[in-house]
Amino acid sequence: MQKKASWGWIIVVLVIASLAVAPAFGDQVATKGKPGGGTKPERISHTARQERPIQLGTSGGSVVDLANGYCCSGTLGALVQDAAGTQYVLSNTHVFAGDSALGGNGLFASVGDPINQPGFVDVSCQNISADYVASLTYWMPLIPGAVTPVDAAIAEVIPGAVDPAGRILEIGTIAADPVAAYLTQQVKKSGRTSGLTTGKVAGLNATVTVQYEDECAGNPFVTTFEGQILVTPGKFLKAGDSGSLLVEKKSTNPAAVGLLFAGSSQVAIANPIQDVLAFLGVSMVGVETAGASGAAPLAAAVANASNVKNRHASRLASLPKAVGHAVGVANGKPVIMLLVEQLTPEVQQAAPVALDNVPVEIWEVGRIVAY
């Protein structure tokens, strides 16, 4: 990682005149992926062009996602279907329909926009029609300053372009029925940039403020999400992994848990998958399994802590450097997590030790951005 630019996604390719490119790398730039693509020879490539029909967990994005001298891409996360059996690729709004301003290219994301595999950042910003695998269908608008439930979008599969069983690179097929996240749950994901990674659920019912841009390398804005899932460690998700499906850490047919869309150097953020599916009116394409049994650990205590957190949400949001709050666990008991961009003496002095007898822990997570 050598070059840094505005806003925390990974870099891209600078477009000069006739799309000659000058690649660079950086932690904080205006894209959702990094150029170049290679992976170690012994590992499966998530950035290369997949043989058709493709598996998911791979590089992809919208052909409209090119503006201001940059091109952007993310991850084609999973396969879903509607009641009629029509199949769609699932990813994030900011991956499939992130162009919400005329800005640098004079275009808005629109129904029917082609979705490619691999994404622009892995083919030097070239628009190659043979790489199209789906067509943008439906998405949740991201409105500056609003409270948004999910960052989710679907694109109808082009016949023969995507594995109809919904296999995901390094994960395989998944369970047809999703499961709810619970604290300390072991999870994994398969994404464009960091491939297969594992982690655990560190927070539930999270309210987080996430930073976006209104097009590739465009103008910044923020929107707030409620009821989200926090995953650690920070290296679990990297720029370009947005759109990855969060699943149980099981070797065979793991169930979907969430849709990853944002993060920082310390934490990853996912929409609960049930919220995503309900908004889009689809279900997971997967294998019928016996399903999970039993109640989630600490369910009643977590619910109580969530109620306390929600009652004090305004106070928590107004604290210095606050970027969110959630319910976590420490020493086997639920706690309220205060998420701050930077831990300062001012933060430590202002933050409560407890709220209604539920301990408050301060988590320094840095800036949370759409990945």
C-alpha positions in Angstrom: 0.0 0.0 0.0 1.8 3.0 -1.2 -0.5 5.8 -2.2 -3.2 7.4 0.0 -6.1 9.5 -1.4 -9.4 10.8 0.0 -11.9 8.6 1.8 -11.1 5.1 2.8 -11.6 2.6 0.0 -8.7 1.1 -2.0 -7.3 2.6 -5.0 -7.8 2.2 -8.5 -6.6 3.2 -11.8 -6.1 6.7 -12.9 -7.8 7.3 -16.3 -5.8 9.6 -18.6 -7.1 10.5 -22.0 -7.7 7.2 -23.8 -7.9 5.1 -20.6 -4.2 4.7 -20.2 -3.7 3.7 -16.6 -1.3 4.5 -13.8 -1.9 2.0 -11.0 -1.2 2.8 -7.4 -2.1 1.3 -4.1 -3.3 2.9 -0.9 -5.4 2.4 2.3 -7.6 5.4 1.8 -8.9 6.1 -1.6 -11.9 6.6 -3.6 -12.7 3.1 -4.6 -14.0 -0.3 -3.4 -11.1 -2.4 -4.7 -7.5 -2.2 -5.6 -6.0 -2.6 -9.1 -3.9 -5.4 -10.3 -5.5 -8.5 -9.0 -2.8 -11.0 -8.4 -2.8 -13.4 -5.5 -0.2 -15.8 -4.4 0.0 -18.7 -6.8 -0.9 -21.3 -4.2 -4.2 -19.5 -3.4 -7.4 -19.2 -5.2 -7.7 -15.9 -7.0 -10.7 -13.8 -6.1 -9.7 -11.1 -8.6 -9.2 -13.1 -11.8 -11.9 -13.6 -14.5 -13.8 -16.8 -13.5 -14.8 -19.5 -15.9 -18.5 -19.2 -16.7 -20.7 -20.0 -14.9 -18.8 -18.1 -12.1 -18.7 -18.7 -8.4 -19.3 -15.8 -6.0 -17.1 -14.1 -3.5 -15.2 -12.6 -6.4 -14.3 -9.3 -8.0 -17.2 -7.4 -9.6 -19.2 -4.3 -9.9 -21.2 -1.9 -12.1 -19.9 -0.6 -15.4 -21.2 2.8 -14.4 -18.7 2.9 -11.5 -16.1 5.0 -13.3 -15.7 8.7 -12.7 -13.3 11.5 -11.8 -10.3 9.6 -13.1 -11.1 6.5 -11.1 -12.9 3.2 -11.5 -14.3 1.2 -8.6 -15.3 -2.4 -7.8 -16.4 -4.6 -4.9 -17.5 -8.2 -4.3 -20.2 -10.3 -5.9 -21.4 -11.8 -2.7 -24.0 -14.5 -3.1 -26.9 -15.9 -5.1 -30.6 -15.2 -4.2 -33.9 -15.9 -5.8 -37.4 -14.5 -5.8 -40.7 -16.4 -5.5 -40.8 -17.1 -9.2 -37.3 -18.7 -9.1 -35.5 -15.9 -10.9 -31.9 -15.7 -9.7 -30.0 -12.6 -8.7 -26.5 -11.7 -7.6 -26.5 -10.1 -4.2 -24.1 -7.3 -3.2 -24.2 -3.8 -1.8 -25.9 -0.7 -3.1 -22.6 1.1 -3.2 -21.1 -1.7 -5.3 -23.9 -2.1 -7.8 -25.6 1.3 -7.7 -23.2 3.7 -6.0 -23.4 6.4 -8.7 -26.0 8.7 -7.2 -24.7 12.0 -8.7 -24.2 13.2 -12.3 -20.8 14.5 -11.2 -17.8 13.2 -13.0 -19.4 11.0 -15.6 -22.9 12.5 -16.2 -24.6 9.2 -15.2 -26.8 7.8 -12.5 -27.0 4.1 -11.6 -30.1 2.8 -13.4 -32.1 -0.4 -13.7 -30.4 -2.6 -16.3 -26.8 -1.4 -15.8 -24.5 -4.3 -16.5 -22.6 -6.0 -13.6 -19.2 -7.3 -14.5 -16.9 -10.0 -13.3 -14.1 -9.2 -12.7 -14.7 -5.6 -11.7 -13.2 -2.6 -13.4 -10.2 -2.4 -11.0 -9.0 -5.8 -12.1 -9.1 -5.1 -15.8 -7.5 -1.6 -16.0 -10.9 0.1 -16.1 -11.9 -1.6 -19.3 -15.6 -2.1 -20.1 -15.6 -5.6 -21.6 -19.0 -6.8 -22.6 -17.9 -10.5 -22.4 -17.4 -9.9 -18.6 -21.1 -9.1 -18.0 -22.8 -11.5 -15.6 -25.9 -9.7 -14.4 -28.1 -6.6 -14.8 -28.9 -4.2 -12.0 -32.5 -4.8 -10.8 -33.2 -3.3 -7.3 -31.4 -1.6 -4.5 -31.8 0.4 -1.2 -31.1 4.1 -1.9 -28.3 5.6 0.3 -29.6 9.0 1.4 -27.2 11.5 3.0 -28.0 12.2 6.6 -30.7 9.5 6.8 -31.1 6.4 8.8 -30.8 3.4 6.4 -31.6 -0.2 7.3 -29.4 -2.0 4.8 -26.8 -1.4 2.0 -28.0 -4.0 -0.4 -28.7 -4.5 -4.1 -29.5 -7.3 -6.5 -28.8 -7.9 -10.2 -30.6 -10.4 -12.3 -28.3 -13.2 -13.6 -27.6 -13.4 -17.3 -28.4 -17.1 -18.2 -25.4 -19.3 -18.0 -23.2 -16.7 -16.3 -23.4 -17.6 -12.6 -23.3 -21.1 -11.0 -27.0 -21.8 -10.3 -26.2 -23.6 -7.0 -24.7 -20.3 -5.7 -21.3 -21.7 -4.8 -18.9 -19.2 -3.2 -15.1 -19.4 -3.7 -13.5 -21.2 -0.8 -16.8 -21.8 0.9 -18.9 -23.8 -1.6 -22.7 -24.1 -1.3 -24.5 -22.5 1.6 -27.6 -23.4 3.6 -30.9 -22.3 2.2 -32.1 -20.9 5.6 -30.2 -18.1 7.2 -29.5 -17.8 10.9 -29.4 -14.8 13.3 -26.1 -13.6 14.6 -25.2 -14.0 18.3 -22.3 -12.7 20.4 -19.0 -14.6 20.0 -20.4 -16.5 17.0 -17.6 -17.8 14.8 -18.0 -16.6 11.2 -16.2 -16.4 7.9 -16.5 -14.6 4.5 -15.1 -14.8 1.0 -14.3 -11.5 -0.6 -12.5 -9.9 -3.6 -9.5 -8.4 -1.7 -8.8 -10.5 1.3 -10.3 -13.8 0.1 -11.4 -16.2 2.8 -11.1 -14.8 6.4 -12.5 -15.9 9.7 -13.6 -13.9 12.8 -16.3 -13.6 15.4 -19.3 -11.5 16.1 -18.3 -8.8 18.6 -21.4 -6.6 18.7 -25.1 -6.7 18.0 -27.8 -4.1 17.5 -25.1 -1.7 16.4 -25.9 1.9 15.4 -23.0 3.2 13.2 -22.4 6.2 11.1 -20.7 5.2 7.8 -18.9 7.4 5.3 -19.6 7.1 1.6 -19.0 9.0 -1.7 -21.8 9.8 -4.2 -19.9 8.2 -7.1 -16.5 6.8 -7.7 -14.0 9.3 -6.2 -17.0 11.6 -5.7 -18.3 13.9 -2.9 -18.5 12.5 0.6 -21.6 12.0 2.7 -22.6 10.0 5.7 -25.6 7.8 6.5 -26.5 6.0 9.7 -27.4 2.3 10.1 -29.2 0.7 13.0 -29.4 -2.9 14.2 -26.1 -3.9 12.6 -23.6 -6.7 13.3 -20.0 -6.0 14.3 -17.2 -8.5 13.4 -13.6 -8.6 14.6 -10.7 -8.6 13.9 -10.2 -5.5 11.8 -8.3 -7.5 9.1 -11.5 -9.6 8.6 -12.7 -7.1 5.9 -10.6 -4.9 3.6 -11.4 -2.3 0.9 -12.9 -4.2 -2.0 -14.6 -6.9 0.1 -17.9 -5.0 0.3 -20.8 -7.2 -0.8 -19.3 -10.3 0.8 -21.7 -12.7 2.5 -21.1 -13.3 6.2 -21.7 -17.0 7.0 -21.2 -19.4 9.9 -17.7 -20.9 10.4 -18.8 -24.3 9.2 -17.0 -26.5 6.6 -20.2 -27.6 4.9 -23.2 -25.6 3.8 -22.8 -22.8 6.3 -25.8 -20.6 6.9 -25.9 -16.9 5.9 -25.6 -14.4 8.8 -25.1 -11.0 7.2 -24.1 -8.9 4.3 -20.8 -7.1 4.8 -20.6 -3.5 3.6 -18.3 -1.3 5.8 -15.5 -1.2 8.3 -12.4 0.2 9.7 -9.0 -1.0 10.7 -10.6 -2.4 13.9 -14.0 -3.7 13.0 -16.2 -4.9 10.1 -19.9 -4.1 9.7 -22.7 -6.3 8.3 -26.4 -5.9 7.7 -28.4 -8.8 9.3 -29.2 -11.1 6.4 -32.8 -11.4 7.4 -33.2 -7.6 7.0 -31.5 -7.8 3.6 -33.7 -10.6 2.3 -36.9 -9.0 3.6 -36.2 -5.7 1.9 -35.3 -7.2 -1.4 -38.1 -9.8 -1.3 -35.8 -12.7 -2.0 -34.4 -15.9 -0.4 -30.9 -17.5 -0.3 -30.1 -20.0 -3.0 -28.7 -23.0 -1.0 -29.0 -26.5 0.3 -31.8 -27.6 2.6 -30.3 -28.5 6.0 -31.5 -29.5 9.5 -30.8 -25.9 10.6 -29.6 -24.5 13.9 -31.2 -25.5 17.2 -31.4 -23.9 20.7 -31.3 -20.3 21.8 -28.4 -17.9 21.3 -26.1 -17.5 24.3 -27.1 -14.7 26.7 -30.2 -14.0 24.7 -32.2 -12.5 27.5 -29.4 -10.5 28.9 -28.4 -9.2 25.5 -32.0 -8.1 24.9 -32.0 -6.2 28.1 -28.7 -4.5 27.3 -30.1 -3.6 23.9 -33.1 -1.9 25.4 -30.9 0.1 27.8 -28.7 1.1 24.9 -31.6 2.2 22.8 -33.0 4.3 25.7 -29.7 6.2 25.9 -29.0 6.3 22.2 -29.1 10.1 21.9 -26.7 10.5 24.8 -24.3 8.0 23.4 -24.4 9.5 19.9 -23.6 13.0 21.3 -20.4 12.0 23.1 -17.1 13.3 21.7 -15.7 11.3 18.8 -18.6 8.9 18.8 -19.3 7.0 15.6 -21.7 4.4 17.0 -22.8 2.1 19.8 -23.6 -1.6 20.1 -24.1 -4.4 22.6 -21.1 -6.7 23.2 -19.8 -9.1 25.8 -17.1 -8.9 28.4 -16.3 -11.4 31.1 -19.3 -13.4 30.0 -21.8 -10.6 30.5 -23.3 -8.1 28.0 -21.9 -4.6 27.9 -22.7 -1.5 26.0 -20.0 -0.7 23.4 -19.3 3.0 22.8 -17.6 3.2 19.4 -15.3 6.2 19.0 -13.1 7.3 16.1 -10.3 8.3 18.6 -9.9 7.6 22.3 -9.0 10.9 23.9 -9.0 12.2 27.5 -12.1 14.1 26.6 -13.9 10.9 25.5 -12.8 9.1 28.7 -14.1 11.9 30.9 -17.4 12.2 29.1 -18.3 8.6 28.7 -20.5 7.0 31.4 -19.1 4.0 33.3 -22.5 2.3 33.2 -26.1 2.9 32.0 -28.9 1.4 34.1 -26.4 -1.0 35.6 -25.1 -2.2 32.3 -21.3 -1.5 32.0 -20.1 0.7 29.1 -16.9 -0.1 27.3 -15.1 2.4 25.0 -13.9 0.9 21.7 -11.5 3.0 19.5 -12.4 1.9 16.0 -11.3 4.7 13.8 -13.3 6.0 10.9 -16.0 3.7 9.6 -16.2 3.7 5.8 -18.0 1.9 3.0 -15.6 -0.8 1.8 
